[in-house]
Amino acid sequence: MSVQKQRPSRKSWRTAFTLIELMVVIAIIAVLATLLLPVLGQAKSQAQAVGCLNNVRQLDMAWLMYAHEQRDHLAYNLGGDANRQTVAPNNPMNWVNGVMSWELDPDNTNREPILQATLAPYCYNNTRIYKCPSDRALSDIQSAAGWTGRVRSYSMNAMVGDAGTLSQTGTNVNNPNYKQFFRLTDIPNPASIFVFLDEHPDSINDGYFLVRPNYYYPQWFDLPASYHNHGAEFAYADGHADGHKWVDPETLAAAQPDAAGLPRHVAAARQNDFKWILQRTSVQQGQPSTSVGGN
């Protein structure tokens, strides 16, 4: 008795994909992925900017809590000289400790210096808020060592807080024509003076961010970061925080080693960003103005 082969029914033919139909589906998926990936990337970037803004705001709140407990005396903000030949020493009185570098120095990954500094208890010892989520900059030797990132992205305005030996005469030797704020009540308009910002990874070393006027040859001594849509996040002496987008090419530099090129000359026609930060850094000695430098 012969066995008769059963032929597939037309119903089963209809449920199968043809090669052409499969290729069409793949093409549609590819087009959708092309459209969605930039949107997802933008959403991730925006989320990181929000995270960064939240970090500087928390640091700012810790800074204000410290001042209120210390009868308005501001946290120490130690630094080096304007020529970047020296950096701040580790000192438990300083707002933060540890020097970022492109070498395999332990400060780059060790959170203990941060915990030993003044503001850590006011941050509930949360060292994650010292790091911008967009900052993944590493040198080649650090990447080769298996590092995933350094521990700090933020610095403090050099004119805010006791700068130790740099300001022992009452003025800051790095910026003597402008007022050093030792107490919260010294700041004439707290909403106009920044305290924290995210600094460029090639510029950041200690936690002291210096910008000062030079009417004949303006220069960046430290460079702000530009992780967030070519901008940086700032926290101010009144407790508010917001972002600012840079408009001058001289302010932008790739987030990588040796990219800042400091001191960095600021061309006369492209000083918008430089003046913007300068006006939010300090006030002239003896002047109640909220502006430093030109308009």
FILOLUM-812793 format. One record per atom (N, C-alpha, C): x, y, z; residue in three letters. Coordinates in steps of 0.1 Angstrom, whole numbers, padded with zeros to 4 digits, always signed. Example, Ala and Ser with C-alpha at 12.3 -4.5 7.8 and 13.67 -1.06 7.14 Angstrom:
+0132-0057+0078ALA/+0123-0045+0078ALA/+0132-0033+0078ALA/+0128-0022+0071SER/+0137-0011+0071SER/+0129+0000+0079SER/
END
This chain:
+0008-0012+0000MET/+0000+0000+0000MET/+0009+0012+0000MET/+0007+0021-0009SER/+0015+0033-0011SER/+0011+0044-0001SER/+0021+0051+0004VAL/+0018+0062+0012VAL/+0017+0075+0004VAL/+0006+0081+0005GLN/+0004+0094-0003GLN/+0009+0106+0005GLN/+0018+0114-0001LYS/+0024+0125+0005LYS/+0013+0136+0007LYS/+0013+0142+0019GLN/+0003+0152+0021GLN/+0008+0166+0017GLN/+0001+0172+0009ARG/+0005+0185+0004ARG/+0001+0196+0013ARG/+0010+0206+0015PRO/+0006+0218+0024PRO/-0007+0224+0020PRO/-0014+0228+0030SER/-0027+0235+0026SER/-0024+0249+0023SER/-0034+0255+0016ARG/-0032+0269+0012ARG/-0032+0278+0025ARG/-0038+0273+0036LYS/-0037+0281+0048LYS/-0023+0282+0053LYS/-0015+0271+0053SER/-0002+0272+0057SER/+0007+0280+0048SER/+0004+0281+0035TRP/+0011+0290+0026TRP/+0009+0304+0030TRP/-0003+0307+0034ARG/-0006+0321+0037ARG/+0001+0326+0050ARG/+0005+0317+0059THR/+0011+0321+0072THR/+0026+0322+0070THR/+0032+0318+0059ALA/+0046+0319+0058ALA/+0050+0332+0051ALA/+0063+0337+0055PHE/+0068+0349+0049PHE/+0076+0346+0036PHE/+0074+0353+0026THR/+0082+0352+0014THR/+0095+0360+0017THR/+0105+0357+0009LEU/+0118+0364+0011LEU/+0117+0379+0009LEU/+0108+0383-0001ILE/+0106+0397-0004ILE/+0099+0404+0008ILE/+0089+0397+0014GLU/+0082+0403+0026GLU/+0092+0404+0037GLU/+0101+0394+0039LEU/+0111+0395+0050LEU/+0120+0407+0048LEU/+0125+0409+0036MET/+0134+0420+0033MET/+0127+0433+0035MET/+0114+0434+0032VAL/+0106+0447+0034VAL/+0106+0450+0049VAL/+0103+0439+0057VAL/+0102+0441+0072VAL/+0116+0446+0077VAL/+0126+0439+0073ILE/+0140+0443+0077ILE/+0143+0458+0074ILE/+0139+0462+0061ALA/+0141+0475+0057ALA/+0134+0485+0065ALA/+0121+0482+0069ILE/+0113+0491+0077ILE/+0119+0492+0091ILE/+0124+0481+0097ILE/+0131+0482+0110ILE/+0143+0490+0109ILE/+0151+0489+0098ALA/+0163+0497+0097ALA/+0160+0512+0096ALA/+0149+0515+0089VAL/+0145+0529+0088VAL/+0141+0535+0101VAL/+0133+0527+0108LEU/+0128+0531+0122LEU/+0140+0533+0131LEU/+0150+0524+0130ALA/+0161+0525+0139ALA/+0169+0538+0136ALA/+0170+0541+0123THR/+0177+0553+0119THR/+0170+0565+0124THR/+0157+0565+0124LEU/+0150+0576+0129LEU/+0150+0577+0144LEU/+0150+0566+0151LEU/+0149+0566+0166LEU/+0162+0568+0173LEU/+0173+0563+0167LEU/+0186+0563+0174LEU/+0190+0578+0178LEU/+0189+0588+0169PRO/+0192+0601+0173PRO/+0183+0607+0184PRO/+0171+0603+0183VAL/+0161+0607+0193VAL/+0165+0601+0207VAL/+0168+0588+0207LEU/+0172+0582+0219LEU/+0185+0588+0225LEU/+0195+0591+0215GLY/+0207+0597+0219GLY/+0205+0611+0225GLY/+0196+0618+0220GLN/+0193+0631+0225GLN/+0187+0630+0239GLN/+0178+0621+0240ALA/+0171+0619+0253ALA/+0181+0615+0264ALA/+0191+0606+0260LYS/+0201+0603+0270LYS/+0210+0615+0273LYS/+0213+0623+0263SER/+0221+0635+0266SER/+0214+0644+0275SER/+0201+0646+0273GLN/+0193+0655+0281GLN/+0192+0650+0295GLN/+0191+0637+0297ALA/+0190+0630+0310ALA/+0203+0632+0318ALA/+0215+0632+0310GLN/+0228+0634+0317GLN/+0229+0648+0321GLN/+0224+0657+0313ALA/+0225+0672+0317ALA/+0217+0674+0329ALA/+0205+0668+0330VAL/+0196+0670+0342VAL/+0204+0664+0354VAL/+0210+0652+0352GLY/+0218+0646+0363GLY/+0229+0655+0368GLY/+0236+0661+0358CYS/+0247+0670+0361CYS/+0242+0683+0369CYS/+0231+0688+0364LEU/+0225+0700+0371LEU/+0221+0696+0385LEU/+0215+0684+0387ASN/+0212+0680+0401ASN/+0224+0679+0410ASN/+0235+0674+0404ASN/+0247+0672+0412ASN/+0252+0686+0417ASN/+0254+0696+0408VAL/+0259+0709+0412VAL/+0249+0715+0422VAL/+0236+0713+0420ARG/+0227+0718+0430ARG/+0228+0712+0444ARG/+0231+0699+0444GLN/+0233+0692+0457GLN/+0246+0697+0464GLN/+0256+0699+0456LEU/+0269+0704+0461LEU/+0267+0718+0467LEU/+0259+0726+0459ASP/+0255+0740+0464ASP/+0248+0740+0477ASP/+0238+0731+0478MET/+0231+0730+0491MET/+0240+0726+0502MET/+0250+0717+0500ALA/+0259+0713+0510ALA/+0268+0725+0514ALA/+0272+0733+0504TRP/+0280+0745+0506TRP/+0273+0755+0515TRP/+0260+0757+0512LEU/+0252+0766+0520LEU/+0249+0761+0534LEU/+0247+0748+0535MET/+0245+0743+0549MET/+0257+0745+0557MET/+0269+0742+0551TYR/+0282+0744+0558TYR/+0283+0759+0563TYR/+0280+0768+0554ALA/+0281+0783+0557ALA/+0271+0786+0569ALA/+0259+0781+0568HIS/+0250+0785+0579HIS/+0254+0779+0592HIS/+0260+0768+0592GLU/+0265+0762+0605GLU/+0278+0769+0610GLU/+0285+0775+0601GLN/+0298+0782+0604GLN/+0296+0797+0605GLN/+0284+0801+0609ARG/+0281+0816+0610ARG/+0285+0824+0598ARG/+0281+0818+0587ASP/+0283+0825+0573ASP/+0297+0824+0568ASP/+0306+0818+0575HIS/+0320+0816+0569HIS/+0319+0805+0559HIS/+0325+0808+0547LEU/+0324+0798+0536LEU/+0335+0788+0537LEU/+0333+0776+0530ALA/+0342+0765+0530ALA/+0355+0770+0524ALA/+0366+0764+0528TYR/+0379+0767+0522TYR/+0379+0762+0508TYR/+0386+0770+0499ASN/+0387+0767+0485ASN/+0402+0769+0481ASN/+0410+0760+0484LEU/+0424+0761+0482LEU/+0428+0758+0467LEU/+0438+0765+0462GLY/+0442+0763+0448GLY/+0457+0765+0447GLY/+0461+0765+0434GLY/+0475+0768+0431GLY/+0477+0781+0425GLY/+0488+0784+0418ASP/+0491+0797+0413ASP/+0484+0798+0399ASP/+0483+0810+0394ALA/+0476+0812+0381ALA/+0483+0806+0369ALA/+0496+0803+0371ASN/+0504+0797+0360ASN/+0503+0782+0359ASN/+0495+0777+0368ARG/+0492+0762+0369ARG/+0505+0754+0371ARG/+0514+0760+0378GLN/+0527+0753+0382GLN/+0525+0746+0395GLN/+0515+0750+0403THR/+0512+0743+0416THR/+0497+0741+0417THR/+0494+0731+0425VAL/+0479+0728+0428VAL/+0477+0728+0443VAL/+0464+0727+0446ALA/+0460+0728+0460ALA/+0465+0715+0467ALA/+0470+0717+0480PRO/+0474+0706+0488PRO/+0462+0699+0494PRO/+0463+0686+0497ASN/+0453+0679+0504ASN/+0452+0685+0518ASN/+0440+0689+0522ASN/+0438+0695+0535ASN/+0424+0693+0539ASN/+0421+0687+0551PRO/+0408+0684+0555PRO/+0399+0696+0556PRO/+0404+0708+0557MET/+0396+0720+0557MET/+0391+0724+0543MET/+0397+0719+0533ASN/+0393+0723+0519ASN/+0379+0717+0516ASN/+0372+0723+0506TRP/+0359+0718+0503TRP/+0360+0704+0496TRP/+0371+0702+0489VAL/+0374+0689+0483VAL/+0389+0686+0482VAL/+0393+0674+0482ASN/+0407+0670+0480ASN/+0409+0661+0468ASN/+0421+0660+0464GLY/+0424+0651+0453GLY/+0427+0659+0440GLY/+0437+0655+0433VAL/+0441+0662+0420VAL/+0439+0653+0408VAL/+0431+0657+0399MET/+0428+0649+0387MET/+0440+0651+0377MET/+0444+0640+0371SER/+0455+0640+0361SER/+0452+0630+0351SER/+0461+0629+0341TRP/+0460+0619+0330TRP/+0469+0607+0332TRP/+0475+0607+0344GLU/+0484+0596+0347GLU/+0476+0585+0356GLU/+0484+0576+0362LEU/+0477+0565+0370LEU/+0478+0569+0385LEU/+0478+0582+0387ASP/+0478+0587+0401ASP/+0465+0582+0409ASP/+0467+0578+0421PRO/+0455+0572+0428PRO/+0444+0582+0431PRO/+0447+0595+0431ASP/+0436+0605+0433ASP/+0425+0604+0423ASP/+0429+0600+0411ASN/+0419+0599+0400ASN/+0407+0590+0402ASN/+0410+0579+0410THR/+0400+0569+0413THR/+0396+0567+0427THR/+0405+0573+0436ASN/+0403+0571+0450ASN/+0393+0581+0456ASN/+0382+0577+0461ARG/+0371+0586+0467ARG/+0374+0590+0481ARG/+0384+0584+0487GLU/+0387+0587+0501GLU/+0391+0602+0503GLU/+0399+0608+0494PRO/+0402+0623+0496PRO/+0390+0631+0496PRO/+0380+0628+0488ILE/+0367+0635+0488ILE/+0360+0634+0502ILE/+0360+0622+0507LEU/+0353+0619+0520LEU/+0360+0626+0531LEU/+0373+0629+0530GLN/+0381+0635+0541GLN/+0380+0650+0540GLN/+0373+0656+0530ALA/+0372+0670+0529ALA/+0360+0676+0536ALA/+0359+0689+0537THR/+0349+0696+0545THR/+0334+0693+0541THR/+0331+0693+0528LEU/+0317+0692+0524LEU/+0311+0678+0523LEU/+0320+0668+0524ALA/+0315+0654+0523ALA/+0303+0651+0533ALA/+0305+0655+0546PRO/+0294+0651+0555PRO/+0281+0658+0552PRO/+0282+0670+0546TYR/+0270+0678+0542TYR/+0263+0672+0529TYR/+0271+0664+0522CYS/+0266+0656+0510CYS/+0262+0642+0514CYS/+0261+0639+0527TYR/+0258+0626+0532TYR/+0268+0616+0526TYR/+0281+0620+0524ASN/+0292+0612+0519ASN/+0289+0606+0506ASN/+0280+0612+0498ASN/+0277+0607+0485ASN/+0287+0612+0475ASN/+0297+0605+0472THR/+0308+0609+0463THR/+0303+0609+0448THR/+0292+0603+0445ARG/+0288+0602+0431ARG/+0284+0616+0426ARG/+0279+0625+0435ILE/+0275+0638+0430ILE/+0287+0647+0426ILE/+0299+0643+0428TYR/+0311+0651+0424TYR/+0314+0648+0410TYR/+0307+0639+0403LYS/+0310+0634+0390LYS/+0299+0637+0380LYS/+0302+0644+0369CYS/+0292+0646+0358CYS/+0290+0633+0351CYS/+0277+0629+0349PRO/+0274+0616+0342PRO/+0279+0616+0327PRO/+0282+0628+0321SER/+0287+0628+0308SER/+0302+0628+0307SER/+0309+0629+0318ASP/+0323+0629+0318ASP/+0329+0615+0319ASP/+0333+0610+0307ARG/+0339+0597+0306ARG/+0354+0598+0301ARG/+0359+0610+0302ALA/+0373+0613+0296ALA/+0384+0605+0304ALA/+0392+0598+0296LEU/+0403+0591+0301LEU/+0415+0592+0292LEU/+0427+0591+0297SER/+0439+0590+0288SER/+0440+0576+0283SER/+0449+0574+0274ASP/+0452+0560+0268ASP/+0456+0551+0279ASP/+0466+0556+0288ILE/+0471+0546+0298ILE/+0460+0543+0308ILE/+0451+0552+0311GLN/+0441+0550+0320GLN/+0431+0540+0315GLN/+0428+0541+0302SER/+0419+0531+0295SER/+0425+0518+0295SER/+0438+0517+0292ALA/+0445+0505+0292ALA/+0446+0498+0305ALA/+0445+0506+0316ALA/+0445+0500+0329ALA/+0431+0495+0334ALA/+0422+0497+0325GLY/+0408+0492+0328GLY/+0399+0502+0335GLY/+0404+0515+0336TRP/+0396+0525+0343TRP/+0383+0528+0335TRP/+0372+0532+0342THR/+0360+0536+0335THR/+0358+0551+0336THR/+0365+0557+0345GLY/+0363+0572+0347GLY/+0371+0577+0359GLY/+0372+0590+0360ARG/+0378+0596+0372ARG/+0367+0600+0381ARG/+0371+0604+0393VAL/+0360+0606+0404VAL/+0354+0620+0404VAL/+0360+0630+0397ARG/+0355+0643+0399ARG/+0354+0651+0386ARG/+0344+0659+0385SER/+0342+0667+0373SER/+0339+0682+0376SER/+0338+0685+0389TYR/+0333+0699+0393TYR/+0344+0706+0401TYR/+0344+0719+0399SER/+0353+0728+0406SER/+0345+0740+0412SER/+0352+0747+0421MET/+0345+0759+0427MET/+0352+0772+0423MET/+0344+0782+0421ASN/+0349+0795+0417ASN/+0360+0800+0427ASN/+0371+0803+0422ALA/+0383+0806+0430ALA/+0381+0818+0439ALA/+0371+0827+0436MET/+0369+0839+0444MET/+0359+0837+0455MET/+0355+0824+0457VAL/+0345+0821+0467VAL/+0351+0812+0477VAL/+0352+0817+0490GLY/+0358+0809+0500GLY/+0372+0813+0504GLY/+0377+0809+0515ASP/+0391+0812+0520ASP/+0400+0804+0511ASP/+0409+0811+0504ALA/+0419+0804+0496ALA/+0432+0801+0503ALA/+0432+0801+0516GLY/+0444+0798+0524GLY/+0455+0809+0522GLY/+0467+0804+0519THR/+0479+0814+0517THR/+0477+0823+0505THR/+0469+0819+0496LEU/+0466+0827+0484LEU/+0458+0840+0488LEU/+0450+0839+0499SER/+0442+0850+0502SER/+0444+0855+0517SER/+0455+0852+0522GLN/+0458+0855+0536GLN/+0458+0870+0539GLN/+0461+0878+0529THR/+0461+0893+0531THR/+0447+0899+0529THR/+0437+0891+0526GLY/+0423+0896+0524GLY/+0420+0897+0509GLY/+0430+0896+0501THR/+0427+0896+0486THR/+0434+0883+0481THR/+0430+0879+0469ASN/+0435+0867+0463ASN/+0447+0871+0454ASN/+0459+0866+0456VAL/+0470+0870+0448VAL/+0468+0866+0433VAL/+0460+0857+0430ASN/+0457+0853+0416ASN/+0447+0863+0410ASN/+0441+0871+0417ASN/+0431+0881+0412ASN/+0429+0892+0422ASN/+0440+0900+0424PRO/+0440+0910+0435PRO/+0431+0922+0434PRO/+0426+0925+0422ASN/+0418+0937+0420ASN/+0403+0934+0422ASN/+0400+0921+0426TYR/+0386+0917+0428TYR/+0384+0911+0441TYR/+0372+0912+0446LYS/+0369+0908+0460LYS/+0369+0893+0462LYS/+0376+0888+0472GLN/+0375+0874+0477GLN/+0364+0873+0487GLN/+0354+0864+0485PHE/+0343+0863+0494PHE/+0346+0852+0504PHE/+0347+0857+0517PHE/+0350+0848+0528PHE/+0338+0844+0536PHE/+0328+0853+0535ARG/+0315+0850+0542ARG/+0303+0851+0532ARG/+0293+0844+0535LEU/+0281+0845+0526LEU/+0276+0859+0525LEU/+0276+0866+0536THR/+0271+0880+0536THR/+0281+0890+0528THR/+0293+0885+0524ASP/+0301+0894+0516ASP/+0297+0895+0501ASP/+0288+0885+0497ILE/+0284+0885+0483ILE/+0273+0894+0481ILE/+0274+0905+0473PRO/+0264+0915+0472PRO/+0251+0910+0465PRO/+0252+0902+0456ASN/+0240+0896+0449ASN/+0243+0881+0446ASN/+0239+0873+0456PRO/+0242+0859+0455PRO/+0237+0852+0442PRO/+0226+0857+0437ALA/+0221+0851+0425ALA/+0230+0853+0412ALA/+0239+0862+0414SER/+0248+0866+0402SER/+0262+0860+0403SER/+0265+0853+0414ILE/+0279+0848+0416ILE/+0278+0833+0416ILE/+0285+0826+0407PHE/+0285+0812+0407PHE/+0294+0806+0417PHE/+0291+0794+0422VAL/+0299+0787+0431VAL/+0306+0775+0425VAL/+0297+0766+0419PHE/+0302+0754+0412PHE/+0300+0754+0397PHE/+0308+0747+0390LEU/+0306+0745+0376LEU/+0313+0731+0372LEU/+0309+0726+0361ASP/+0316+0714+0356ASP/+0328+0720+0347ASP/+0340+0715+0350GLU/+0352+0720+0344GLU/+0357+0710+0333GLU/+0364+0716+0323HIS/+0369+0707+0312HIS/+0379+0697+0318HIS/+0378+0684+0314PRO/+0386+0674+0320PRO/+0401+0676+0318PRO/+0405+0683+0308ASP/+0420+0686+0307ASP/+0424+0698+0315ASP/+0414+0706+0319SER/+0417+0718+0327SER/+0417+0714+0342SER/+0407+0706+0346ILE/+0405+0703+0360ILE/+0418+0696+0366ILE/+0422+0700+0377ASN/+0432+0694+0385ASN/+0428+0694+0399ASN/+0430+0705+0406ASP/+0424+0706+0420ASP/+0409+0712+0418ASP/+0403+0716+0429GLY/+0389+0720+0429GLY/+0388+0735+0428GLY/+0398+0742+0422TYR/+0398+0757+0422TYR/+0398+0762+0408TYR/+0387+0769+0404PHE/+0385+0773+0391PHE/+0388+0788+0390PHE/+0398+0792+0383LEU/+0402+0806+0382LEU/+0399+0812+0369LEU/+0393+0824+0369VAL/+0391+0832+0357VAL/+0393+0846+0362VAL/+0401+0854+0355ARG/+0404+0867+0359ARG/+0406+0876+0347ARG/+0403+0889+0348PRO/+0404+0898+0337PRO/+0418+0902+0333PRO/+0420+0903+0320ASN/+0433+0909+0315ASN/+0429+0917+0302ASN/+0428+0930+0304TYR/+0422+0938+0293TYR/+0431+0938+0281TYR/+0444+0935+0282TYR/+0453+0935+0270TYR/+0454+0922+0263TYR/+0453+0911+0271TYR/+0455+0898+0265TYR/+0447+0888+0273TYR/+0434+0888+0271PRO/+0425+0879+0279PRO/+0429+0864+0276PRO/+0429+0856+0287GLN/+0432+0842+0286GLN/+0423+0834+0296GLN/+0420+0822+0291TRP/+0414+0812+0300TRP/+0426+0806+0308TRP/+0425+0806+0321PHE/+0435+0799+0330PHE/+0430+0785+0333PHE/+0417+0784+0335ASP/+0410+0772+0336ASP/+0399+0773+0326ASP/+0394+0761+0321LEU/+0384+0761+0310LEU/+0372+0754+0315LEU/+0360+0760+0312PRO/+0348+0753+0316PRO/+0345+0741+0307PRO/+0338+0732+0311ALA/+0334+0720+0303ALA/+0323+0724+0293ALA/+0321+0715+0283SER/+0311+0717+0273SER/+0304+0704+0270SER/+0301+0696+0280TYR/+0295+0683+0278TYR/+0281+0684+0273TYR/+0273+0694+0277HIS/+0259+0694+0275HIS/+0255+0704+0264HIS/+0254+0699+0252ASN/+0250+0707+0241ASN/+0259+0720+0240ASN/+0272+0717+0241HIS/+0282+0728+0241HIS/+0280+0738+0252HIS/+0276+0733+0264GLY/+0274+0742+0275GLY/+0279+0735+0288GLY/+0277+0742+0299ALA/+0281+0737+0312ALA/+0270+0740+0322ALA/+0270+0734+0334GLU/+0260+0736+0344GLU/+0267+0744+0356GLU/+0259+0753+0361PHE/+0264+0762+0372PHE/+0255+0762+0384PHE/+0260+0763+0396ALA/+0252+0765+0408ALA/+0257+0778+0414ALA/+0248+0786+0419TYR/+0250+0800+0424TYR/+0249+0801+0439TYR/+0254+0812+0444ALA/+0255+0814+0458ALA/+0241+0816+0465ALA/+0230+0818+0457ASP/+0217+0819+0463ASP/+0210+0805+0464ASP/+0217+0795+0458GLY/+0211+0781+0458GLY/+0205+0777+0445GLY/+0203+0785+0435HIS/+0198+0781+0423HIS/+0208+0776+0413HIS/+0204+0768+0404ALA/+0214+0762+0394ALA/+0207+0762+0380ALA/+0216+0764+0370ASP/+0211+0763+0356ASP/+0222+0761+0347ASP/+0219+0758+0334GLY/+0229+0756+0324GLY/+0232+0768+0316GLY/+0243+0768+0309HIS/+0246+0779+0300HIS/+0254+0773+0288HIS/+0249+0777+0276LYS/+0255+0772+0264LYS/+0265+0782+0258LYS/+0277+0777+0255TRP/+0288+0786+0250TRP/+0285+0789+0235TRP/+0289+0801+0232VAL/+0287+0806+0218VAL/+0300+0809+0210VAL/+0312+0809+0217ASP/+0324+0812+0211ASP/+0332+0799+0209ASP/+0338+0797+0197PRO/+0346+0785+0194PRO/+0358+0783+0204PRO/+0364+0794+0209GLU/+0375+0794+0218GLU/+0372+0787+0231GLU/+0359+0786+0234THR/+0355+0780+0247THR/+0354+0765+0246THR/+0353+0760+0234LEU/+0351+0746+0232LEU/+0364+0739+0229LEU/+0365+0727+0235ALA/+0377+0719+0233ALA/+0372+0704+0236ALA/+0378+0695+0228ALA/+0374+0681+0229ALA/+0377+0676+0244ALA/+0368+0668+0249ALA/+0370+0662+0262ALA/+0380+0651+0262ALA/+0393+0655+0261GLN/+0404+0645+0260GLN/+0417+0652+0265GLN/+0427+0644+0268PRO/+0440+0649+0272PRO/+0446+0660+0263PRO/+0452+0670+0268ASP/+0460+0680+0261ASP/+0451+0688+0251ASP/+0438+0689+0254ALA/+0429+0696+0245ALA/+0427+0710+0249ALA/+0429+0713+0262ALA/+0426+0727+0266ALA/+0436+0737+0262ALA/+0449+0733+0261GLY/+0459+0742+0257GLY/+0460+0755+0265GLY/+0461+0753+0278LEU/+0461+0765+0287LEU/+0475+0770+0290LEU/+0477+0783+0292PRO/+0466+0793+0291PRO/+0461+0795+0277PRO/+0449+0797+0275ARG/+0442+0797+0262ARG/+0438+0812+0259ARG/+0444+0817+0248HIS/+0441+0831+0244HIS/+0426+0832+0239HIS/+0420+0843+0243VAL/+0406+0846+0239VAL/+0407+0858+0229VAL/+0403+0855+0216ALA/+0403+0865+0206ALA/+0394+0876+0209ALA/+0398+0888+0205ALA/+0390+0900+0208ALA/+0375+0900+0204ALA/+0373+0893+0192ALA/+0360+0893+0186ALA/+0352+0881+0192ALA/+0358+0873+0201ARG/+0351+0861+0206ARG/+0353+0860+0221ARG/+0348+0870+0228GLN/+0350+0870+0242GLN/+0336+0870+0250GLN/+0326+0866+0243ASN/+0313+0865+0249ASN/+0312+0856+0261ASN/+0317+0844+0259ASP/+0317+0834+0270ASP/+0326+0838+0281ASP/+0338+0843+0278PHE/+0348+0847+0288PHE/+0342+0858+0297PHE/+0336+0868+0291LYS/+0330+0879+0298LYS/+0318+0874+0306LYS/+0310+0865+0301TRP/+0299+0859+0308TRP/+0303+0853+0321TRP/+0313+0845+0321ILE/+0318+0839+0334ILE/+0324+0850+0343ILE/+0332+0858+0337LEU/+0339+0869+0344LEU/+0329+0877+0352LEU/+0318+0880+0346GLN/+0308+0889+0353GLN/+0301+0881+0364GLN/+0303+0868+0365ARG/+0296+0860+0376ARG/+0306+0854+0385ARG/+0319+0860+0385THR/+0330+0855+0393THR/+0331+0862+0406THR/+0332+0876+0405SER/+0334+0884+0417SER/+0330+0898+0413SER/+0333+0908+0422VAL/+0331+0922+0420VAL/+0344+0929+0422VAL/+0346+0941+0416GLN/+0358+0949+0419GLN/+0359+0953+0433GLN/+0371+0954+0438GLN/+0374+0958+0452GLN/+0367+0972+0454GLN/+0359+0973+0465GLY/+0353+0985+0468GLY/+0341+0989+0460GLY/+0336+0980+0451GLN/+0325+0983+0443GLN/+0313+0973+0447GLN/+0301+0978+0448PRO/+0290+0969+0451PRO/+0284+0963+0439PRO/+0290+0965+0427SER/+0285+0960+0414SER/+0285+0945+0414SER/+0277+0939+0406THR/+0277+0924+0404THR/+0285+0921+0392THR/+0292+0930+0386SER/+0300+0927+0374SER/+0315+0928+0377SER/+0322+0919+0370VAL/+0337+0920+0370VAL/+0341+0921+0356VAL/+0350+0930+0353GLY/+0354+0931+0339GLY/+0345+0940+0331GLY/+0344+0938+0318GLY/+0336+0947+0309GLY/+0322+0942+0308GLY/+0315+0948+0298ASN/+0301+0945+0296ASN/+0299+0932+0289ASN/
END
